[in-house]
Amino acid sequence: MVQGFFYNSVGGDRKYNGNSVNESKRPFYKDGVFAGHLEVTADGEEMAVTVDGGEKTGFAWINAHTIHNTTPLPLDISQASGTLDRIDRVVLRNDETERKPSIYILEGAFSSAPTAPELTNTDIIQEKCLAEIYVRAGAVAITQADIKDTRADGTICGFVASQFKEFDFSQWQKQFDEHFAQLKKQYGIDYKAFTESYAAMTASFMNVQSQEWDAWFQSKKEELAGDVAGNLQMQIDGLKVHIRNIALKIYLENHLEQITAPITVTLINKTTGTVYTKEATESGMGFYITEVGEYKVESSLESVMVTPKAFTVTHEDFTKQRTLAIREGSNIGYMGNYIGAYITQ
């Protein structure tokens, strides 16, 4: 029979009872206490515990029944043994025959190795363990250390939660598998066509590359035919010319009158540490600088000065030229861009 909850009654044709209300809610929640509700505590001064209750801490849900402990409920614990321990349980019980819930102490048996008593769970009676109380031999009071909170244990209590933990996707899985099988078959056809096309394209590409390589290699053979070393040197010289076109050329201008020996001019890049040297034997000699940076200029002879003593090279200076003057320096000083004679006494 297919039922629906709830429809308006017309002439008394719809009749509902408590079970109808409960059944309408059964699919949505699983049994247990609401999180933070029905906590069991001890005051530590007597053989008793208290189960919390109220509007915000007293609710549970068992067998589609909403259970409410309206006020904190004190429960007495039976006298302890003088020699053996015992484990009692604080139990929340729903009784369909009595049509009411209850909270009570389910006593365990005295033992040197005590275990908690079994709960009852049938179609008529359902029990949830809120806490376990360890009653020690000779105890005259229950402390909080004797209480084990079991509300979170889903095997004997648990928290109220949604029934929708997992969804059955079997119908969608079947449709997906069939669709995927069709796609896989089509992809296999497409892949075969692609590989055949790719193989032909690759062969064509390799053939073109082979022809271009053969043509380039043949042209190099013709360029290097005959004097191989000479032809290579000509190509290297061409590269040097190209490099020098993007470098700063330094000219050495000789103003010496008496010193005729070669002078070694040294340029040191203070930024990178690179050193350039040139042995000057006549005016007009030069070399190339391919690095930017701060340069200082030195001479191999103390009696010879090369000016300017320092200069800066930037990228904008490439393709330009700079002249360094070689002068007699025994009686000459240099500061900035000015040259003057030393004054001695």
Buried (B, 14 or more C-beta within 10 A) or exposed (E): EEEEEEEEEEEEEEEEEEEEBEBBEEEEBBBBBBEEBBBBBBEEEEBBBBBBBEEEBBBBBBBBBBBEBEEBBEBEBEEBBEEBBBBBBBBBBBBBEEEEBBBBBBBBEBEEEBEBBEBEBEEEBBBBBBBBBBBBEEBEBBEEEBBBBBBEBEEBBBBBBEEEEEEEEEEEEEEEEEEEEEEEEEEEEEEEEEEEEEEEEEEEEEEEEEEEEEEEEEEEEEEBEEEEEEBEEEEEEEEEEEEBEEBBBBBBBBEBEEBEEEBEBBBBBEEEEBEBEBEBEEBEBBBBBEBBBEBEBEBBBEBBBBBBBEBEBEEEBBEEEBBBBBBBBEEBEBEEEEBEEEEEE
